[in-house]
Amino acid sequence: MAKSSVLIVGAGGLGIATGYHLHLAGAEVSFLVRPGRVPALQEPQVLYCYDDHELKHFSEFRVFGSVGEAAQGSYNFVIVTMDGATCRGAEATELLKALGDSMQNDQSVALIAGVGVRDYCRETMRLPEDRVIEGTMGLLSYQTDRVMLPLNPPTDPDKLAKASMAYKHMGKNPGFMVVNKPARAAKAFAELYNRSGVSKCSLVPGKMYAMFASSIFAVMAMFDLAGWPDAETMAKDGELMSLGAAAMKEVMRLPEFGIAGKIGSLFVSPRQLAKNNLKMEQDCLPVDYSAFNKFHHGGKVREQDIGVLRRSLASGEAQGRSMPALKELLARYERHIAA
């Protein structure tokens, strides 16, 4: 069987960790990055795995500094790892157009990993519906030179210091997840990823994925407003927990999420949210979940997150819904960021 070939746009935490697991799956992996990032990727990438506290070495990949160079090859999948806000920027939009032009005469599939930006990317790239899937990584991954997280046992600090990237599967959660439609493309990617033997890709219904990807940012906003405390401390702020849970329910009940959203919202309460936060915190150990989120959602992708909340509020109000909790949470969040 011929090897699958994958082009990954971006070589941050998501790109490198995904590329490593696709390499283990037998795929030929290439990265498309800014020209200034090329030299850093000429060296083998060393990853620290929190699952077994061992170093993983990843060197069998190619690196391109322009779409023109990357377009000389052919790919089964082109994975866009830019977040939702970045994708809508002028520079990224031009990149997406160029990528789309290079994909017009083949059957490669674009996998969009940014939240709430699948349709924007598809239209910008001028690709048909059956060649664009949506998904994201389900593990924690970060560049070690960008943030120093608290060291919880049994983390090996000496090995971690040798790594340029670190990653952790969260409990029994999959390492990647994609929306199950278009079915043929989604299934093909999941089958490829699963060949890694150490990480799994799950297929999820579109409305369920969209509902989770939209409502979870109410929780991130809540933690951000509280200063990124641990789950136990967060649970003690009854007023903010109630506001966050109410905002989450309002998002989940938007008509676009269908019956899945209505049913899911029935299980959202401050008490249940506190339990979920504590479980997630435990599942992520020894990675400090709040510290990771402070770096990632409190900085790196904060603009994406708040954009999703704004679009949820706009959608609700356009459909005659008052959305009081989300409106209040979003107003506090915007004041917090401005300050």
C-alpha positions, 0 to 999 in steps of 0.5 A: 500500500502506498504511503499516505502523504500529509502537509501540515500548515503550521508547526506549533504544538498542534502541528508537531504533535499531530505530525509526530503521530501521523509519522508513527502511522506511516505517513510522509509528513511535511510542514509549511511554515513562515520562512523564518521558522524553517531553520528551527525545523532543520533539526530533529524535533524532540518531544517530551511525552507526559504519558510515559515520561520518555523523549520522542525523536521526530526527524523524518519530515520535510519543511517548506517555507512557501506554498510554491515549494510545498505545491511541488508535492501531492498530499492526501491531507492538508491540515490547517492548524491556525486558530479561528482568529488567525485564519480570518487575518489578511496574511492567513487568508492569502495563504489559504487562497494560495493553498486552495489554488494548489489543490484545485487539480487533485483530490487532497482533503483539507482538515481545518483545526481552527474552531468555528472557521471551517466554512470560511476556510472552505470558501476561501480555498474554493474547495467542494464540501466533500473535500473539507473536514473539521477537527482538532487535537484532543491532547495537550501540547505546547512548545517548551520555550514558550511557557514553563508549567509547574512541575508535578511528579512524576515529571522528569525535569531533565528530560523535559529540558531537552525537549522543544515540545511536550504533550499529554493525552487527557485520560481516556480522551482521543488524541484527535477528533474529526467531524464524521461528515463528509464521511469518506474523507473523515473516515480515511483520516481517522483510519490513517491516524489510528495506525500510529498504535499509540493515539486514537482519532474519534469520529463525532457528529457535527452538531455535537462537535460544534456545540462543545466547541462553542459552549466550552469557551464560556468555561474558559472565560469563567476561569480567565475572569477568576485568574485561572485558579485550580478547579477546587478554588474555582468551584467556591466562586458560586456567583461566577460558576452560576453565571458560567453554567447559565451562559453555557446552557444558553449556547448549547440551546441555540437551534443550530445545535439541535436536539443534542444541544437541548439534551446536553444543556439539561446536564449543565449546572454549577455543581456538575460543571465543578465536577467536570472541571475537577475530573479534567484537572485530574485527567491531565496530571501531571500537566497543570490544567489551569496553567496550561489553559492560562497559556493557551486560552488566556493568551495564544488563542484568546482572540479565537475564543472570544470571537466564538462567544461573540458569534454565539451571542449574535446568533442567539439575538438574531433568533430573538433570544435574550441570552442574558447570562452569555451577554453578562459573561461576555461583557465582563470578559471584554472589560477584563481583557481591555483592563 
